[in-house]
């Protein structure tokens, strides 16, 4: 729906993706929740009934293990996290009508209801699957809790679902030399009965729904790729031990976290309905009604929200979303957020140094309705806030209010006619409203700042500071400043969804009730305003530097604050003593046909030749290696690769790519010597 006409009152339910309860809110979360809040505040300003709900996503193996590590129950852990999350959102002026938890009675009831409906309709299948099982912890291991060597390129320390080195995807059972990330034990393969949601039952519905304006065109195109590749049944169950809801009539089987997470939208709203008179759950979730349902999500969870979620709703008799609004990831100065570089910034760390509206305004100034990634450029951030908010917007009020206070006892003039500039500002209301509606926030800001420039140019041209010196021009000065103050009021209405706290200060300064969109038509005349007080200050680079410094300190272990690559967990000497490190001589090095990153090395180990495939091709030419001494792990179990058998591992330092250096012992070392 794109209509913005405020006389047709809409009923809108809005959600954001649920933050996972095992970490703090950071700027990546806020990119989503701020744009959601801006859209909700805009809708409310237009006079629509707009309700926003969210919750903490609390279930799953990571929560269970984190609570064990903290020595508390999962319930205690998620309760503390929820309080922290709620405080961070509140202080960033993100105003949900209800912020709940997926670990709630409402969510348990809704999960069981939807599951039973799907099962009764024949949309649930059961079959045995093979999984990796930790024999020490007596638990099946999720993909991210298994590490080993990539079956495609041989890289070590890779997760159970994909390789960071070669980007290959695979099943955890394909990992070479897998280890449990929970206990370090070697997992075994074990069979278990699992429950599957038959997504293919809804393929025709989904193809039509995703092309009917409910998702962005970029998303619809991506979904077509998934449709062409063929939809798969979705594993919706997990085995005990697991922190979550038990599946009805299936002891020790639990709903996968991605089943109860989106249902958390419904349960948070149900919780709100139980607390607020006149709010009816069915009116917003029943099929064929006049309400709207909007989800704001990141592009990484599109699959769940545009395929599984609408299919679950459709199959259980509920309405599907009106629109799923997806967005890209947050980068900082053009790169992924980094803990070591201090650009992985928590909400609270930012708030310790800067006002929330600065970031809210910057996000709005650059956001579009596409799913492209968003770059938080520190220099641009400083420049935009200082130029737009301080130098243009607030400056318009400060330069006009002083004359009203000093020369006219704070009273605005009566305007004989509507100035053409005021009329132009008022006439921009519908265009700017449509840009808000369509989430073209950046374009809206450009329109608003263009008006701000015109307002300041008007004051520059009229020169009230010159005219005030002539007593005969006194009334003219009062009118000039009254026009400027009214222009400032209209600009505040247009910016209020992004800067609500500053807008509240403006309302106090103007001595008026909270501004709504329709107030663009109402002029302040013969009205007494309060003395102007500074509302924003210029940002200095040192404030951003302090945020980065604090982030580096917060994200590094106490004993490793100076390390950009933190140490692994401590081991016993006996563990180290199991590794047999030896000096070897590289007697031959050659390229491997079909391998982008590997070199095949023949190593002399005191008369014994060992063959090793090493991922160092990006840093070395084969001819540069032959004849050199290096260090190898000599007792590593041989692994079969598609290029041949690798009988060990050579040691190298560096982050990768061209920045790799194999270890070279000093002169005098001989092949076969043990490294101690």
SETORLO-197038 format. One record per residue (C-alpha): z, y, x. Coordinates in steps of 0.5 Angstrom, whole numbers, plus 2048, in hexadecimal, padded with zeros to 3 digits. Example, Ala and Ser with C-alpha at 12.3 -4.5 7.8 and 13.67 -1.06 7.14 Angstrom:
2
8107F7819/80E7FE81B/
END
This chain:
676
800800800/7FE807803/7FF80C7FD/8048117FF/8058157F8/80C8167F7/80C8167F0/80A80F7EF/81180C7F2/8118067F6/8168007F7/8157FE7FE/8197F9802/8197FA80A/81B7F580F/81B7F5817/81B7EF81B/8227EC81C/8257ED823/8277E7826/82F7E7827/82F7E582E/82E7EB831/82E7F3831/8297F882D/8247FB832/81F800832/81A7FA830/81E7F982A/81E800828/817801828/8167FD822/81D7FF81E/81B806820/81480681D/817802817/81D807816/81880D816/81380A811/81980880C/81C80F80D/81581280B/81580E805/81B810803/81A817804/8148167FF/8188147FA/81780D7FA/81C8077F9/81C805800/8217FF803/8217FD80A/8257F780C/8267F3812/82B7EE816/82C7EA81C/8297E481D/82E7DF81F/82C7D8820/8297D3825/82B7D082C/82C7D6830/8317D982B/8357D382C/8357D2833/8367D9834/83C7D9830/83F7D3834/83E7D783A/8427DC837/8477D7835/8477DA82E/8447D7828/83D7D9826/8407DC81F/8447E1824/83F7E2829/83A7E4823/83F7E8820/8407EC826/8397ED827/8377EF820/83C7F5821/8397F7827/8327F7824/8347FB81E/838800822/831801826/82D802820/83280781D/83280B823/82A80B824/82A80D81D/82780781A/829807813/829800810/82C7FF809/82F7F880B/82F7F5812/8317EE811/8317E7814/82D7E1814/8347DD814/8367DF80D/8377DB807/8317DF804/82C7DC809/82F7D5809/82E7D5801/8277D8802/8257D3807/8277CD803/8237D07FD/81D7D1801/81D7CB804/81E7C77FE/8187CA7FA/8147C9800/8167C2800/8157C17F9/80E7C37F9/80C7BE7FF/80C7C4804/8117C0809/80F7BA80D/8137B6812/8117B2818/8147B081F/8137B4825/8147B382C/8197B8830/81C7BA836/8247B8836/82A7BA83A/82E7B483B/8347B883E/8347BD838/8327B8833/82D7BD830/8257BE82F/8227C3833/81E7C9831/8187CB835/81C7D1838/8227CC83A/81D7C883F/81B7CA845/8167C684A/8107C684E/8097C884A/8057C2849/7FF7C684A/8007CA850/8067C7853/80B7CE853/8127CC853/8177CF84F/8137D0848/8157D0841/8147CA83C/80E7CD838/80A7D183D/8097D3845/80A7DA847/8067D984D/7FF7D684A/8017D8843/7FF7D0841/8037CE83A/8057C7839/80B7C3836/8117C2839/8107BB83A/80A7BC83F/80F7C0844/80F7BD84B/8167BC84D/81A7BF847/8217C1847/8257C3842/8277CB842/82E7C983F/8307C4844/82B7C3849/82B7BC847/8247B8847/8227B8840/8207B183C/81B7B0837/81E7AF830/81B7AE829/81E7B2823/81B7B381C/8197BA81B/8177BE814/8117C1814/80E7C780F/8077C580D/8047CC80F/7FD7C980E/7FF7C9806/7FE7D1806/7F87D280A/7F47D4805/7F97D9802/7FA7DC809/7F37DD80B/7F27E1804/7F97E5805/7F87E780C/7F17EA80B/7F47EE805/7F77F4808/7FE7F1809/7FD7F1811/7FA7F5816/7F37F4818/7F47F281F/7F97ED81C/7F47EA817/7EF7E981D/7F47E5821/7F67E181B/7EF7DF81A/7EF7DC821/7F57D881F/7F27D5818/7EC7D381C/7F07CF821/7F47CC81B/7FB7CD819/8007C881B/8067C5817/80C7C9819/8127C681C/8187C9818/81E7C481A/8237C4820/8287BE822/82F7BF823/8337C2826/82F7C8824/8327CF821/82F7D081A/82F7CD813/82E7C6812/8287C480E/82A7C1807/82B7B9807/8297B980E/8307B8812/82F7BB819/8297BE818/8297C6818/8247CB816/8207CE81C/8227D581D/81B7D881B/81C7D5814/8227D8812/8217DF816/81B7E2811/81F7DF80B/8257E480E/8217EA80B/8227E7804/8297E5806/82B7EC808/8287EF802/82B7EA7FE/8327EC801/8307F3800/82F7F27F8/8357EF7F8/8397F57FA/8347FA7F7/8347FB7EF/82D7FB7EC/82A7F87F2/8267F27EF/8247EC7F5/81F7E97F0/81B7F07EF/81A7F07F6/8187E97F8/8157E67F1/80D7E57F1/8097EA7EE/80D7F07ED/80D7F87EF/8117F87F5/80F7F87FC/8117F4802/8107F6809/8117F3810/8117F6817/8117F281D/80E7F1824/8087EE825/80B7E8829/80E7E5822/8077E681E/8067DF81D/80D7DE819/80C7E4815/8057E3813/8047DC812/80B7D8812/80F7DD80E/80A7DF808/8087D7808/8107D6807/8107DB802/80A7D97FE/80C7D27FE/8137D37FB/8117D87F6/8137DF7F9/80E7E57FA/80A7E6800/80B7EC805/8077F2803/8067F480A/8087F1811/8087F7816/8077F481D/8087F8823/8077F782B/80C7F7830/8107FC834/80E7FE83B/811803840/80D807844/807802843/80B7FC845/80F7F6841/8177F8840/81A7F6847/8227F5848/8217F584F/81E7FC84F/8227FF849/81D7FF844/8207FA840/8247FF83C/82A7FE837/82A802831/832804833/82F80683A/82A80B838/82F80E833/83480F838/82F81483B/82B817836/82A81882E/82781382A/822818827/81F81982D/81C81182E/81B811826/817817827/81381482D/81280E829/80F811823/80B816827/80781082B/80780B825/801808821/80080381C/7FD7FE821/8007F9825/7FF7FC82C/8047FC831/808802831/80A805838/810809839/80E80E83F/814812841/810818844/80D81883D/813817839/81681D83D/81082283C/80F820834/817821832/817827836/81182A834/81082882D/81882882A/81B82D82F/815832831/81183282A/81582F824/81C832825/81A838829/81783A823/81D83A81F/82183D825/81D843826/81D84581F/82484481D/827849821/82384F81E/82684C817/82D84B819/82E85281D/829857819/82A854812/831851812/82D84A811/82984B80B/82284980A/81D84E807/81A84E800/81284C801/80E8507FD/80884B7FE/807844801/805845808/7FE84180A/80283D80F/80783B80B/802838806/7FE83580C/80583180E/80682F806/7FF82D805/80082880B/805824808/80181F805/7FD81E80B/80381D80F/80681880A/80081480A/801813812/808811811/80680C80C/801809810/805809816/80180E81A/80781181D/804814823/7FE81781F/80481A81A/80781D820/801820822/80082481C/80782681B/807829823/80082C821/80483081B/80A831820/805835825/80283981F/80983B81D/80B83D824/804841825/80684581E/80C847821/809849828/80484D824/809851820/80E852826/814853822/818855828/81385B829/81385D821/81B85D821/81B863825/818867820/81D86881A/817869815/815862817/81B85F815/81985B80F/813859812/817855817/81B852812/81585080E/81284D815/818849817/81984780F/812844810/813841816/81A83D814/81683B80E/811838812/816835816/819832810/81382E80E/81282C815/819829815/81782580E/811822812/815820818/81B81E815/81A816814/81A81681C/81F81B81D/82481A818/82A81D81B/82782381E/824824817/82B824814/82D829819/82782D817/82A82D810/83082F812/82D835815/82983780F/82F83680A/82B831806/82C82A803/828824806/821825807/81C821803/814821803/8138257FD/81782A800/81182D804/8108307FD/8168347FD/81783A801/81D83D804/81E845801/823849801/827844803/82D844809/82C84080F/83283E814/83284081B/82D83C81F/830837824/82C833829/82A82C827/82782982D/82782A834/821829839/82182283D/822822844/81F81C848/82681B84B/828818844/822813844/82481184B/82B810849/82980B844/825807849/82B80784E/830805848/82B7FF846/82A7FC84D/8327FC84D/8337F9847/82D7F4847/82F7F184E/8357EC84F/83B7F0852/83A7EC859/8337ED859/8327F5857/82D7F685D/8297F085C/8227F1858/8227E9858/8297E7856/82C7E0859/82B7DA855/8327D6853/8367D4859/8367CD85B/83A7C885F/8387C6866/8377BF864/8327C2860/82E7C6866/82F7C086A/82B7BB866/8257C0868/8217BD86E/81E7C4871/8197C2877/8157C687C/80E7C487B/8077C687F/8017C887A/7FC7C387D/7F77C5878/7F67CA872/7F07CA86D/7EE7CD866/7EF7C8860/7E97C885B/7EB7CA854/7F17CD856/7F27D5856/7F97D585A/7FA7CF85E/7F87CD865/7F97C6868/7FD7C586E/7FD7BF873/8047C0876/8067BC87D/80D7BA87C/80F7B7883/8097B2883/8097B187B/8047B5877/8067B8870/8017BB86B/8037C1867/8007C5862/8037CC863/8027D285E/8007D7864/7F97D8863/7FA7DF861/7FD7E1868/7FA7DD86D/7F37DA86F/7F37D3872/7F17D5879/7F77D9879/7FC7D4878/7F97CE87D/7FE7CD883/8047D1880/80B7CE87F/80E7CF879/8147CC875/8137C686F/8187C386A/8167BC86D/81A7B7868/8177BA862/8157B585D/80D7B485D/8097B7857/8037B5855/7FE7BB853/7F77BB851/7F57BD858/7F97B785C/8007B685D/8047BB860/80A7B8865/80E7BE866/80F7C6865/80E7CB86B/8137D186A/8107D8869/8147DF867/8117E4863/8107E685C/8097E385C/8017E585C/8007E8863/8077E9864/8097E2866/80B7E086D/80C7D9870/8127D8874/8117D787C/8167D5881/8177D8887/8147D588E/8177CF890/8177CB889/8147C5889/8117C1883/8167BC880/81C7C0882/8217C187C/8237C8879/82A7C8878/
END
